[in-house]
Amino acid sequence: MTETIMRFLVLGGSGQLGTQLQKITLPRDVALIAPTRAAVDVCNLASIRHIVAAEAWSAVIYTAGYTDVDRAESDEELAFAINAEAAACLAAETGNRGIPLIYISTDYVFDGRKGAPYMEKDFAAPVNVYGRSKLAGEVRVATANPRHVILRTAWLYSPHGANFVRTILRLAHVRERLAVVSDQIGSPTSARDLAQACVDLALALAAEPDRTDYGLYHFAGAGAATRFELAKAIIEQAARELRRIPRVEPISTAQYPSPTMRPADSRLDCTAIQRTFGLTPRPWRDALMETVDCLLASRDV
C-alpha cells in the first residue's frame, strides 16, 4: 500500500472550482480533503483556525468565494467577509505554520481600461464591490503568509453551478432570441483547467515549500472573446442537440440592465505562470467544447 505523504486542504469544495478539484486524478501518494460547508463555515473564523490546526497540511487551496457580482453590490459585508476576512484568517493560520496557500482571485480587480491583456504588475482598480473584496483578499493574503500564490482567473465556467455557459444553454431551450453584450471582452476559463492548475501548483509548492517564486500569477483560458462571441460559440457547439437554434444578437452594455459596473476589457496575460511553473492554459474554444459536450450528455441544463 502506498503511503499518503501529501495532504491538500480545499475550502470551498461545493463551488465550481472546488467540485472540479475533487474530480482531478491525483498521484497515489496525495490526498485532497474538502470539508463540507457544514463542517467548515468560512464565515466562522474559529472554524478556519480549527481545521488548519487539525493536520500538518502540505498545502491549502482557498476556493471559497462570494462570486455573485450583482448581489455583492447590496451585500458588501458578506462579500468582504468571505473574500477578504476569511482569507486573511486562513493566511495567518497557514503562515504561522509555514503552509503554502493558494488563493483564487479575479480579473475584476482591474477597471478594464488598459486596452491590452493585464499583467500581474498592472495597477488594480476594481469598479465594483466584488472586485474590491477580492483585491482586499489579495492584499491580506500576501501580508499574512509569505508562502502564497494568488491566482487570478476570469469568466469561470463548468458543468456545475451558476455560470454563463449553463445559462446560455438553458435559455437556448426556451428562447428564439438571445441578446448578449458584445462590448465586454475577457478570457473564458474552464474550471476543470483551473482545478488542474491548482493541483499542479500545490504539488510544486508542497514538494519545495522554501522556493522563492511565490506571489501573484494569472491563469485563464488562452485567447479572448466577447460575451457575444462566447455565446455564439456555445450555441454552435450545442446546435446538434437543440430543437431550434436561437438567434444570438449583439447588444451594448448600456442596453443590458445591470446594477453593477463591469470592466470592458479584462483580458489576462498568463505568460508569467507559464514561464515559472510550466502551466500553459488551453485555448478557450477547446475547453468550452468539452464543457458543452459534458452538459449536453448529462442534460443538466
N, C-alpha and C positions, 0 to 999 in steps of 0.2 A: 504494500500500500504506500502511495506517495504521500509524504507529509506536507501539509499546507504550511508554507513559510511566509506567504504574504496574505494579509487580510485588509481589504479595502472597505471603508465605511462610506455609504451613499446616503445622504439626507435629501429627501425629496423624491423618493422612489416611485411615487404614484403618478408623477407628471410625465410629459412626453419623453424627456431625456432619461429620466430615472427608469421608466418602463423599458426603453431600448437598452439601457445599460445592463439590465438583468437578462437580456437575451443574447448578449455578446458571449461568444465562446472564449473561455479563459484557459490559460495554461493549467495543467493538472495540479500544480502546487500553489494556486491562487484561489482565494475565496472572496466573493463580493457579498457584503451584508447590507441590506436595505431595509431598515426597520419601517414598519407602517407608521402612518401619521398618528395613530392612537398610541403607539409605543414611544415615539419621539415627536413631540409638538415643538416645532422650531420657534413658536411664539413664547414658549416656556423656556427661559434661558437655563433654568436648573436642569431641565430635561436634556439640553445640549451638553451641559457640563457632565452629567451622569454618564451619557453614552460615550463621550470621548474618554472618560476615565475608566470605562469598563474593560478596555482591552488595549494592548500595545499595537495600535493600528499602523499599518505600513504606509497608508495614505488615506486622505479623506476627500471626497468629492461632494461639493455642495451644489446640488441641482435644484433645490427648493427655490421657489421664486413667486412673487406676486407679478404675474405677467399679463393681466387684463389691462391693457394700455388705457382704454377709455374709462373703465371703472376706477382706476387709480386716481383720476382727477378729483373724484369725490371721496376717495378712501385713502387719502395720503398717509394717515397714521399707520394703517395696516401695511401699506406698500413699503414704508420705511422700516417697519418692524421686521418684516420678513427679508427684505432685500439688503438691509444695512445693519440693523441692530443684531439680528440673529447671526448674520455673517461675521460681525465684529466679535461676538462672543465665541463663535466657533474658531475664529482665527486666534484669539487669545489662548483658548484652551489647547489647540493644536500647537501653537507657537511655544507655549510653555513646555511642551513635551517633545519638541523637535520633529513633529509630524508634518510632512508635506501636505499642503491644502490646495485643491483646485476649486476655483470659484468661477461660476459661469456668469458672464455679463453680456452686454448687448451693444449693437450698432447704434441704439437710440441714445447713447451718451453724446453723440455728435448732432450738430444742428443741420447738417445736410447741405451746407453752402460752399463746400470746398470745390466741387466740380470735378473731383477725381477720387479714386479709392483712398480711403483713410488708412494711414499708417498708425502704428502704436504711439508714436511721438506727437501726433497731431493734437491740437488743443481740443479738449472735450467741453461742449457747451450744450447740454441737453435742453430740449424745448418743451418737455412735458414731465409730469411727476414720475412716471415710470423710469425715464432716463435719469432723472436726478437721484432717485432712490438707488438705482444700480451704480451710479457713479459714486455715491456715498459709500456703498458697499465695497467698491474697489479700493477707495482710499483707506477705509478702516481695515480691510484685509491686509493690504500692503503694509500698513503701520504695525499691525499686531503680530504678524507671522512672516519673518523674512523668507521662509521656505514656502512661497506661494507661487502658483501660476494662475493669473487672472486670464480667463479665456473668453474673449468677446466673440459672439456669433450673431447670426442675423436670420430673420424670416424663417424661423424653425417650423418644420412640419414633420408629421409621422402618421402612421395608421391609427394612432391613439390620440384621444383628447381633442380639444378645440384648436383648429388651425385653418389656415387659408385653403389648403388643398382639400380637406374634408368638407369645408363649407361650400366651395365651388362645385364639388361633385354632388353634394346634397341638393343644391339649388338647380343643378343641371337636370335633375329628375322631375322638377316641378315647374320650371320656368322656361319660356320660349326665348327670353332675352336676359342677358346678364350685363349690367353696366358696371364697368370696372375702371378704377383710377389708372390713368396712363402717364401721369407726371410724377410718380414716385418710383424710384429705381433703387434696387438693393441686391443682396446676394442670397438667393434662396438656399436653405441648408437642410439637409436630411438629418433628422435626429439620430438615425442609425449611424450615419457617418460621424456625427459629433460624439456619439457614445463610444465608438471605436477609438476616436482620437483621445478621449478622456482616459480610456483603459490603457492605451499606449503610453500616454503621459504618466499615468500613475505607476505603471511598471518601470518606466525610466527613472522617475523620482524616488521610488522605493528602493530600487537597486543601487542608486547613488545619491543618497539624501544630502550629501555635502557638496553637491555640484554648484556651480556658480552662475548658471544660466536661468535661475528663477526670474519671474517677472511677468510682464504683460504681453499677451500674444493675441492674434486674430486667427479664427478658424471659421470659414464659411464656404459654401459651395462655390466652385470655380466659375467665373463668368458673372454675368449680371442680367437682370431682367426688370422690366416694369411690372407692376401688379397686373396690368392688362396682358402683357406678354406671357406672364406666368399662367394666368387664367386660360389663355388660348392654348398653351401647351398642355394643360391639364385636360381640356376638352378634346383636343386632338388625340391624346393617348387613350381617352376613355370612349371615343366615338363608337367603337365597335360594340360596346355594351349598352349604349343609350338608345332608347326607343325613338327619340328625336334629338337632334343636335341643336342646342340653343345658340342664338347669335350672341357673340361676345363683342360688346361695343365700348369704345373708349370714352371716358369722361374725365374731367379735371377734378383735382382735389376740391376746388371750390364748389363743384356740383354735388359732392358727396357729403351728406350731413354727418358731422362728427364733432364731439365736444373737445377733441384733442388735436393739438398740432403734432405733425409727424415730420421727420426730416425728409426732404425731397430727394436727396441722393445720399444714401448711407452705405455705399459700396465699401467693402473692407479689403485691404491689401493683406494677403496671407503669406507673403514671402518670408517673413521672419520665422514663423513656425516651421516652414519647410526647410529653411537653412539650418535651424538649431536642432530640431527634433526629427527631421525627415518625414514630416506629415504633410502629404500633398492632397488637398481636397479634390474630390471628383467633380467633373463638370456637372452643373446643377441639372441639366436636362437628363443625364444618365441616371442620377439619383432619383429624380422625380418619376421617371418611368417605373422604377422599381416600386416606389410607394403607391402610385396609382394602380399598378397591376395587383399589388397586395390588397388594396382596398376593394377593388372590383371582384377579386377572387373570394374575399370574405363577405362581400355585400354589406360591409359595415359602414354605410354612408346614408 
